[in-house]
Amino acid sequence: MRAILTAAAMRAAEQQVVAGGVGVETLMERAGASLAYAAMRFAGPMDALVLCGAGNNGGDGYVAARHLKRMGLSVRLAALAEPATPAAIWARGEWRGVAEPFLEASPAPLLIDCLFGTGLKHGLEEAVSAKLSALATAAQLTIACDLPSGAESDSGGVFSPIPKVDLTVSFGALKPSQRLMPAMTFMGRVVLADIGVAADPSWHEIGRPELLPLDPAGHKYSRGLVHALAGTMPGAIALSASAAARSGAGYVRVSTSRFIEGLPRSVVQTDTATLNDRRIRCLLVGPGMGDLPQLLTLALTSHAPKVLDADAIGHVGEPARLQGQDAIITPHKGEFVRLFGDLPGSKPERALEAARRSGAIVVYKGADTLVAAPDGRLGFAPPAPAWLASAGTGDVLAGMIAALRARGMPAFEAACAGVWLHGRAAEAAGPGMIADDLLHAIPSLL
């Protein structure tokens, strides 16, 4: 689980280290050395051009250039401006080579972008943006220091066009935009360098989950009963119920008045089960529900933890209706706006506000899926394959989360684990997959 810090939180974490007696120059030395090491590991001994801005991001570049030169690489350095911070001035003094004017620099096979970092608040000047693009286009590989120049640190926004980056080296903690759209699409591979800064993990990248072990003396009810409510589109609930069964629930049951084709024989179809059954460990409602708000009303009378997806979210009405329901909701953007309105702020801020208003765990789906808890915890999904965006995959995710919740995982952890497994199942299924293929990939992942 890798911590994620906003620009302000990162500055505060660094200041805490400095207050403890570690100099800013020491942190810069660690960052620059880590950047050089990562570049050497990733690119090998290629001729390099390091681009340095005036701030501490540029200071990291001076340090990296010095270390790469010591490693035996042919290194050139181009400066956009003279260093403007004490640490960057120190780093420039330690670089014994020439600093070419940025706008006059010629390309190199390896380009290392240290122009702007987490402090960028506006777009790049047109001439600077055009020159950066030309140098990146001519390079074989491009590496970014903390963030590609032109990306905003916290929101996922892009101030200026960003050339393709092959590797981004983040220092101390990941930055929100490394896992938020659209900026995350420009980052390439993201690696994290430890520079000795302690990071609060309440915001974090969702990592490989620790699933609860199976009790050798367990039985189907102790492993968890998932009860699903069918609606007007049986195919969707069939995907969800199948996913719950494949994800380790001990017993999956579907309330339905008509036989649903395609369900595994292990999934029980019934029109007599009661939602007051104390053995239910998670209730699943929404996939394929259609315009049947009475199903949601029925579900909200149950004592059981709940996963609400799709049409159920649209019928909630007021977020406060979910308070005290021990619910996990899984909206995509349209469903999110219908329930919570057009909330202000970045996607992380909107997700956390939605969790606070509803008291629910909010899985805010998309290419940059977030899992938000009312207590302020926020999980950022690692990148998942683009081919995951197809019909029915959200139904599968809802069933996976319901099974993990029924197996005894706390709600936030179950949602995060489901999101991680969902993305990895898509990787295993491969391009051209459909939602049904995810079902077959789940057991091997478990």
C-alpha positions as CSV (number, residue, x, y, z in Angstrom):
1,M,0.0,0.0,0.0
2,R,1.8,3.1,-1.2
3,A,0.8,6.5,0.4
4,I,-0.6,9.3,-1.8
5,L,0.0,12.9,-0.7
6,T,-1.3,16.2,-2.1
7,A,1.3,18.9,-2.8
8,A,0.5,20.6,0.5
9,A,0.6,17.4,2.4
10,M,4.0,16.5,0.8
11,R,5.4,19.9,1.8
12,A,4.2,19.4,5.4
13,A,5.8,16.0,5.5
14,E,9.1,17.3,4.2
15,Q,9.0,20.2,6.7
16,Q,8.5,17.7,9.5
17,V,11.6,15.9,8.4
18,V,13.6,19.1,8.2
19,A,12.3,20.2,11.6
20,G,13.8,16.9,12.9
21,G,17.3,18.0,11.7
22,V,17.5,16.7,8.1
23,G,18.5,19.5,5.7
24,V,16.5,20.3,2.6
25,E,19.8,19.7,0.6
26,T,19.9,16.2,2.1
27,L,16.4,15.4,0.8
28,M,17.3,16.9,-2.6
29,E,20.4,14.7,-2.7
30,R,18.3,11.6,-1.9
31,A,15.7,12.5,-4.5
32,G,18.3,13.3,-7.3
33,A,20.3,10.2,-6.5
34,S,17.1,8.1,-6.7
35,L,16.1,9.6,-10.0
36,A,19.6,8.8,-11.4
37,Y,19.4,5.3,-10.1
38,A,16.0,4.7,-11.5
39,A,17.0,6.2,-14.9
40,M,20.0,3.9,-15.1
41,R,18.0,0.8,-14.2
42,F,15.2,1.7,-16.6
43,A,17.2,3.1,-19.6
44,G,20.7,1.7,-19.3
45,P,23.8,3.6,-20.3
46,M,22.2,6.1,-22.8
47,D,23.4,9.6,-23.6
48,A,21.2,11.8,-21.4
49,L,19.8,15.4,-21.5
50,V,18.6,16.7,-18.1
51,L,16.2,19.6,-18.2
52,C,16.2,21.8,-15.1
53,G,13.8,24.4,-13.9
54,A,14.4,27.2,-11.4
55,G,12.8,25.4,-8.4
56,N,13.6,22.4,-6.3
57,N,12.4,20.1,-9.1
58,G,15.3,21.6,-11.1
59,G,17.5,21.1,-8.1
60,D,16.7,17.4,-8.2
61,G,17.8,17.4,-11.8
62,Y,21.2,18.9,-11.0
63,V,21.8,16.2,-8.5
64,A,20.6,13.5,-10.9
65,A,22.9,14.7,-13.6
66,R,25.9,14.6,-11.3
67,H,25.1,11.0,-10.2
68,L,24.5,9.9,-13.8
69,K,27.9,11.4,-14.8
70,R,29.6,9.5,-12.0
71,M,28.0,6.3,-13.3
72,G,29.8,6.9,-16.6
73,L,27.0,8.3,-18.7
74,S,27.5,11.1,-21.2
75,V,25.3,13.8,-19.6
76,R,24.2,17.3,-20.8
77,L,22.2,19.7,-18.7
78,A,19.9,22.4,-20.0
79,A,18.5,25.1,-17.7
80,L,15.3,27.0,-18.2
81,A,16.4,29.7,-15.7
82,E,18.9,30.2,-12.9
83,P,18.1,28.4,-9.7
84,A,15.7,30.4,-7.5
85,T,15.7,28.4,-4.2
86,P,18.5,27.9,-1.7
87,A,18.6,24.2,-2.2
88,A,18.5,24.4,-6.0
89,I,21.3,27.0,-5.8
90,W,23.3,24.5,-3.7
91,A,22.6,21.7,-6.2
92,R,23.7,23.9,-9.1
93,G,27.0,24.6,-7.3
94,E,27.6,20.8,-7.0
95,W,27.2,20.3,-10.7
96,R,30.6,20.9,-12.3
97,G,29.4,20.9,-15.9
98,V,27.9,23.4,-18.2
99,A,24.2,24.4,-18.1
100,E,23.0,25.0,-21.7
101,P,20.1,27.4,-22.3
102,F,17.0,25.3,-22.5
103,L,15.6,26.8,-25.7
104,E,18.9,26.1,-27.5
105,A,19.3,22.5,-26.3
106,S,19.7,19.7,-28.9
107,P,18.0,16.3,-28.3
108,A,19.5,13.2,-26.6
109,P,18.4,9.6,-26.6
110,L,17.4,9.9,-22.9
111,L,15.4,12.9,-21.8
112,I,14.9,13.6,-18.1
113,D,12.3,16.3,-17.4
114,C,13.0,18.2,-14.2
115,L,11.4,21.5,-15.3
116,F,8.3,21.7,-13.1
117,G,7.0,19.5,-10.3
118,T,4.2,19.6,-7.7
119,G,4.3,23.4,-7.4
120,L,3.1,24.1,-10.9
121,K,-0.1,26.3,-10.9
122,H,-0.4,27.4,-14.5
123,G,0.3,26.4,-18.1
124,L,3.8,26.5,-19.6
125,E,4.8,29.3,-21.9
126,E,4.1,28.3,-25.5
127,A,7.8,28.4,-26.5
128,V,8.7,26.2,-23.5
129,S,5.9,23.7,-24.2
130,A,6.9,23.5,-27.8
131,K,10.6,22.9,-27.0
132,L,9.8,20.3,-24.4
133,S,7.6,18.5,-26.9
134,A,10.3,18.6,-29.6
135,L,12.9,17.2,-27.3
136,A,10.6,14.4,-26.1
137,T,9.6,13.5,-29.6
138,A,13.3,13.2,-30.6
139,A,14.2,11.1,-27.5
140,Q,14.1,7.4,-27.4
141,L,13.0,7.4,-23.7
142,T,11.6,10.2,-21.5
143,I,11.7,10.2,-17.7
144,A,9.8,12.7,-15.5
145,C,11.0,13.9,-12.1
146,D,8.0,13.6,-9.7
147,L,5.5,14.8,-12.4
148,P,5.7,15.5,-16.1
149,S,5.9,19.2,-16.7
150,G,2.4,20.5,-17.4
151,A,0.5,18.3,-14.9
152,E,-1.3,19.6,-11.9
153,S,-0.3,17.6,-8.8
154,D,-3.6,17.1,-7.0
155,S,-6.6,17.1,-9.4
156,G,-5.5,15.0,-12.3
157,G,-5.7,18.1,-14.5
158,V,-3.3,19.1,-17.3
159,F,-2.2,22.7,-17.6
160,S,-0.3,22.2,-20.9
161,P,0.1,19.5,-23.5
162,I,2.3,16.7,-22.0
163,P,4.6,14.7,-24.3
164,K,4.6,10.9,-23.8
165,V,6.6,9.9,-20.7
166,D,7.9,6.4,-20.3
167,L,8.8,6.5,-16.6
168,T,7.8,8.9,-13.7
169,V,9.9,8.8,-10.5
170,S,7.9,10.0,-7.5
171,F,9.6,11.0,-4.3
172,G,8.4,10.1,-0.8
173,A,4.8,9.3,-1.8
174,L,2.7,9.0,-4.9
175,K,0.9,12.2,-6.0
176,P,-2.9,12.1,-6.7
177,S,-2.5,13.0,-10.4
178,Q,-0.4,9.9,-10.9
179,R,-3.6,8.0,-10.4
180,L,-6.2,10.5,-11.6
181,M,-7.5,11.2,-15.1
182,P,-6.5,12.7,-17.5
183,A,-2.9,13.2,-16.1
184,M,-2.3,9.6,-15.2
185,T,-2.4,8.6,-18.9
186,F,0.8,10.6,-19.5
187,M,2.9,9.2,-16.6
188,G,4.1,5.9,-18.1
189,R,5.3,3.5,-15.5
190,V,5.3,5.1,-12.0
191,V,7.9,4.1,-9.4
192,L,8.3,5.4,-5.9
193,A,11.6,6.5,-4.3
194,D,12.0,6.4,-0.5
195,I,13.7,9.7,0.5
196,G,13.0,9.3,4.2
197,V,9.7,11.2,4.4
198,A,7.0,9.6,6.6
199,A,3.7,9.7,4.7
200,D,0.2,9.3,6.2
201,P,-1.4,6.3,4.4
202,S,-5.0,7.5,4.8
203,W,-4.8,8.3,1.1
204,H,-3.1,5.4,-0.7
205,E,-2.8,3.4,-3.9
206,I,-4.9,0.2,-3.5
207,G,-2.4,-2.7,-3.2
208,R,-2.6,-6.5,-3.3
209,P,-5.2,-7.4,-0.7
210,E,-4.7,-9.8,2.2
211,L,-7.7,-12.1,1.9
212,L,-9.1,-13.8,5.0
213,P,-8.0,-17.4,5.2
214,L,-10.6,-20.1,5.0
215,D,-11.5,-21.8,8.3
216,P,-10.8,-25.5,7.9
217,A,-13.9,-26.1,10.1
218,G,-16.0,-23.7,8.3
219,H,-19.3,-24.2,6.4
220,K,-21.2,-22.4,3.7
221,Y,-22.8,-20.0,6.1
222,S,-19.6,-19.2,7.9
223,R,-18.0,-18.4,4.6
224,G,-20.8,-16.0,3.9
225,L,-24.2,-15.9,2.4
226,V,-24.8,-13.3,-0.4
227,H,-28.4,-12.7,-1.2
228,A,-29.2,-10.9,-4.4
229,L,-32.4,-9.3,-5.6
230,A,-33.3,-9.8,-9.2
231,G,-35.1,-7.2,-11.3
232,T,-36.2,-6.7,-14.9
233,M,-32.8,-7.6,-16.5
234,P,-31.8,-11.0,-15.4
235,G,-28.5,-11.1,-17.2
236,A,-27.0,-8.4,-15.0
237,I,-27.9,-10.1,-11.7
238,A,-26.7,-13.4,-13.2
239,L,-23.2,-11.8,-13.7
240,S,-23.2,-10.4,-10.2
241,A,-24.3,-13.6,-8.5
242,S,-21.9,-15.6,-10.5
243,A,-19.1,-13.2,-9.5
244,A,-20.0,-13.5,-5.9
245,A,-19.9,-17.3,-6.1
246,R,-16.6,-17.3,-7.9
247,S,-15.1,-14.8,-5.4
248,G,-15.4,-17.1,-2.4
249,A,-18.9,-16.6,-1.0
250,G,-20.0,-19.8,0.7
251,Y,-23.6,-19.5,-0.5
252,V,-25.2,-17.3,-3.1
253,R,-28.9,-16.9,-3.4
254,V,-31.1,-14.9,-5.7
255,S,-34.7,-13.7,-5.1
256,T,-36.5,-14.0,-8.3
257,S,-40.0,-14.8,-9.5
258,R,-38.8,-16.4,-12.8
259,F,-36.0,-18.8,-13.7
260,I,-32.8,-17.0,-14.7
261,E,-30.7,-18.6,-17.4
262,G,-27.0,-18.8,-17.2
263,L,-26.6,-19.0,-13.4
264,P,-24.3,-21.7,-12.0
265,R,-26.2,-24.5,-10.5
266,S,-24.6,-23.7,-7.1
267,V,-26.5,-20.4,-7.0
268,V,-30.0,-20.9,-5.5
269,Q,-33.0,-19.2,-7.2
270,T,-35.9,-18.7,-4.9
271,D,-39.1,-16.7,-4.5
272,T,-39.7,-17.5,-0.8
273,A,-36.5,-16.4,1.0
274,T,-36.9,-13.6,3.6
275,L,-34.5,-10.7,3.9
276,N,-34.8,-11.0,7.7
277,D,-32.7,-14.2,7.5
278,R,-29.9,-13.5,10.0
279,R,-27.5,-15.8,8.1
280,I,-27.3,-13.2,5.2
281,R,-23.9,-11.6,5.4
282,C,-24.3,-9.3,2.5
283,L,-27.2,-8.1,0.4
284,L,-26.8,-7.2,-3.2
285,V,-29.3,-5.0,-5.0
286,G,-29.2,-2.9,-8.2
287,P,-27.7,-4.9,-11.1
288,G,-30.5,-5.4,-13.6
289,M,-33.1,-3.9,-11.1
290,G,-34.7,-1.6,-13.6
291,D,-37.6,0.7,-12.5
292,L,-38.5,-1.3,-9.4
293,P,-37.8,1.1,-6.5
294,Q,-39.7,-1.2,-4.2
295,L,-36.7,-3.6,-4.3
296,L,-34.4,-0.9,-2.8
297,T,-37.0,-0.1,-0.2
298,L,-37.2,-3.8,0.7
299,A,-33.4,-4.0,0.8
300,L,-33.1,-1.0,3.2
301,T,-35.3,-2.8,5.7
302,S,-32.7,-5.6,6.1
303,H,-30.2,-5.7,8.9
304,A,-27.5,-7.1,6.6
305,P,-24.5,-5.2,5.1
306,K,-25.3,-4.1,1.5
307,V,-23.8,-3.5,-1.9
308,L,-25.9,-1.1,-4.0
309,D,-25.1,-0.8,-7.7
310,A,-26.6,0.5,-10.9
311,D,-30.4,1.2,-10.7
312,A,-30.5,1.0,-6.9
313,I,-28.3,4.0,-6.7
314,G,-30.6,6.0,-8.9
315,H,-33.6,5.2,-6.6
316,V,-31.9,6.2,-3.4
317,G,-33.1,9.8,-3.7
318,E,-31.3,11.5,-0.7
319,P,-27.8,10.4,0.4
320,A,-28.9,10.6,4.0
321,R,-31.2,7.6,3.4
322,L,-28.1,5.4,3.4
323,Q,-26.9,6.6,6.9
324,G,-26.7,3.6,9.2
325,Q,-27.1,1.1,6.4
326,D,-23.6,-0.4,6.4
327,A,-23.6,0.1,2.6
328,I,-21.1,0.1,-0.2
329,I,-22.3,1.9,-3.3
330,T,-20.6,1.7,-6.7
331,P,-21.6,4.6,-8.9
332,H,-20.1,5.6,-12.2
333,K,-20.0,9.3,-12.9
334,G,-23.6,9.7,-14.1
335,E,-25.0,7.8,-11.2
336,F,-22.8,9.7,-8.8
337,V,-24.1,13.1,-10.0
338,R,-27.7,11.9,-9.9
339,L,-27.4,11.0,-6.2
340,F,-25.0,13.7,-4.9
341,G,-25.4,16.5,-7.4
342,D,-22.6,18.4,-9.0
343,L,-20.2,18.6,-6.0
344,P,-17.3,21.0,-6.2
345,G,-13.6,20.1,-6.0
346,S,-11.4,17.4,-7.4
347,K,-12.6,13.8,-7.8
348,P,-11.0,12.8,-4.5
349,E,-12.7,15.7,-2.7
350,R,-16.1,14.8,-4.3
351,A,-15.8,11.1,-3.4
352,L,-15.0,11.9,0.2
353,E,-17.8,14.4,0.5
354,A,-20.2,11.8,-0.9
355,A,-19.0,9.2,1.6
356,R,-19.5,11.8,4.4
357,R,-23.1,12.7,3.3
358,S,-24.2,9.1,2.8
359,G,-22.3,7.3,5.6
360,A,-21.5,4.7,2.9
361,I,-18.3,3.4,1.3
362,V,-18.3,5.0,-2.1
363,V,-16.6,3.2,-5.0
364,Y,-16.5,6.1,-7.6
365,K,-15.9,4.1,-10.7
366,G,-14.0,5.1,-13.9
367,A,-10.6,4.8,-15.4
368,D,-9.4,6.3,-12.1
369,T,-11.6,4.5,-9.7
370,L,-11.6,5.7,-6.1
371,V,-12.8,4.1,-2.9
372,A,-13.8,6.6,-0.2
373,A,-14.8,6.1,3.4
374,P,-16.7,8.5,5.7
375,D,-13.7,8.6,8.0
376,G,-11.5,10.2,5.3
377,R,-9.7,7.1,4.0
378,L,-9.3,7.1,0.3
379,G,-8.0,4.3,-2.0
380,F,-6.8,5.0,-5.5
381,A,-7.1,2.1,-7.9
382,P,-3.9,1.2,-9.7
383,P,-4.2,1.4,-13.5
384,A,-6.5,-1.2,-15.1
385,P,-6.6,-2.2,-18.8
386,A,-8.7,0.0,-21.0
387,W,-10.6,-3.1,-22.3
388,L,-12.3,-3.3,-18.8
389,A,-14.7,-0.6,-20.0
390,S,-17.4,-2.8,-21.4
391,A,-21.0,-3.8,-20.5
392,G,-21.5,-5.9,-17.5
393,T,-18.1,-5.5,-15.9
394,G,-19.6,-3.2,-13.2
395,D,-22.1,-6.0,-12.3
396,V,-19.1,-8.4,-11.9
397,L,-17.4,-5.9,-9.6
398,A,-20.5,-5.5,-7.4
399,G,-20.7,-9.3,-7.0
400,M,-17.0,-9.6,-6.1
401,I,-17.3,-6.9,-3.4
402,A,-20.4,-8.5,-2.0
403,A,-18.6,-11.8,-1.6
404,L,-15.6,-10.3,0.1
405,R,-17.9,-8.4,2.4
406,A,-19.9,-11.6,3.2
407,R,-16.6,-13.4,3.9
408,G,-16.0,-11.0,6.8
409,M,-13.8,-8.2,5.4
410,P,-14.6,-4.7,6.7
411,A,-16.5,-2.6,4.1
412,F,-13.7,-0.3,3.0
413,E,-11.2,-3.2,2.8
414,A,-13.7,-5.3,0.9
415,A,-14.4,-2.6,-1.6
416,C,-10.6,-1.9,-2.2
417,A,-9.9,-5.6,-2.5
418,G,-12.7,-6.0,-5.0
419,V,-11.4,-3.1,-7.1
420,W,-7.9,-4.5,-7.1
421,L,-9.0,-8.1,-8.1
422,H,-11.3,-6.7,-10.7
423,G,-8.5,-4.9,-12.5
424,R,-6.2,-7.9,-12.3
425,A,-8.9,-10.2,-13.6
426,A,-9.2,-7.9,-16.6
427,E,-5.4,-8.2,-17.2
428,A,-5.7,-12.0,-17.0
429,A,-8.7,-12.1,-19.3
430,G,-6.8,-10.1,-21.9
431,P,-7.9,-7.9,-24.8
432,G,-11.3,-8.7,-26.4
433,M,-12.7,-9.9,-23.1
434,I,-16.3,-9.5,-22.2
435,A,-17.7,-9.4,-18.7
436,D,-18.3,-13.2,-18.7
437,D,-14.6,-13.7,-19.1
438,L,-13.9,-12.0,-15.8
439,L,-15.8,-14.7,-14.0
440,H,-13.4,-17.4,-15.3
441,A,-10.3,-15.3,-14.3
442,I,-11.3,-14.8,-10.7
443,P,-10.5,-18.3,-9.2
444,S,-6.9,-18.2,-10.4
445,L,-6.4,-14.8,-8.8
446,L,-7.7,-16.0,-5.5
